[in-house]
Amino acid sequence: MKVEKFPDRVIEIDQEQFLYFGGTAYLGLPTNKAFQNLVVKNILNWGTTYGSSRTANIKLRAYDEGEIFLASHISSESAVTVSSGMLAGKLVIDLIKKQTDCFFHLNDTHNAIRIENSLPLFVNEQLNERLLDSKREKIAILTDGVPSFETKPVDLSFLEQIPSHKEITLLIDESHSFGILGKNGCGIYSSIQYPVKRKIMVSSLGKAFGLTGGVIASDLNFINEIKELETFTSAAGMNPAFVQTLSDAAEIYTLQHKKLLDNLEYIDSILIKNNYLKFDKSYPLIYLLSNELVEKLNQEKIVIASFKYTKDAEPLNRIVITANHLKEDLDKLVQVLNHKK
């Protein structure tokens, strides 16, 4: 399916209109007029791009303002922006692999934070024995904030079982939780209070936050180390107009987050729960476990997200709710979901 304009709540395919419940624009920002106006204003001031190193002698105030906002919003000591969420993950992996004896992954993590030779955290539903032995070592645990096919944040309670002689760095990819979960969409970073030596958050800003770029958040020392990496210093930064917009749009983010939560609350009040659906009212994805239901939605001119993460995988079918969906959109969607036989 190809469309001729941004796929918001309604899309046109072959001159027919369909309701659209796909994508990752959870806060509905790419088509939000107030948000667009801020982006345009900042492009007029900061230009369409800035292809210089962040370490050049001329430094742009836009980066300070946007990154101070992000650190405050996330409740981290410091934060730095980069040109993509993928780069954010790769930069962190490149740095911590020099400081880590062994990596463990909690789930099928996004490619941005994968590393060769990482070990599964759980084996046969039990914590990997390597984590419980007497060897003193530095370990890193890699996880997504909300694992694929799930609708709730990752359960990190296992951290309490790892003995204290294992020095833990926790790296969490919040691309699908930042802007959504937590107070005003702050994500889950600030809520992680388990005994770890260091916690690091990476996220795309091109999803809930509506701007092409990525963020790394952690303690000040770690962020300063990131800024000294050759890959960071030799690359251009995130578009400064977009970084400035992060700070300028703080009130819009709060407003759109409230709209998203209201939509989820409304769905929860009218949706009949069944075994064909996976839904939680705090999260804007509904996973469909029935191909028949996908076809039924299509017959009712409702298009959802359907794709394969890997070429050999089964299609991932999910309904994406955004802040822009209207009550009548949700009524039509739920009417179909409630009549599944």
Buried (B, 14 or more C-beta within 10 A) or exposed (E): EEEEEEBBBBBEBEEEEBBBBBBBBBBBBBBBEEBBEBBEBBBEEBEEBBEBEBEEEEEBEBBEBBBBBBBEBBBBEBBBBBBBBBBBBBBBBBBBEEEBEBBBBBBEBBEBBBBEEBEEBBEEEEBBEBBEEEEEEBBBBBBBBBBBBBBEBBEBEBBEEBEEEBBBBBBBBBBBBBBBBBEEBBBBBBEBEEEBEBBBBBBBBBBBBBBBBBBBBBBEEBBEBBBEBEEBEEBBBBBBBBBBBBBBBEEBBBBBBEBBBEBBEBBBEEBEEEEBBBBBBBBBBBBBEBEEBBEBBBEEBBBBBBEEBEEEEEEBBBBBBBBBBEEEBBEBBBEBBEEBE
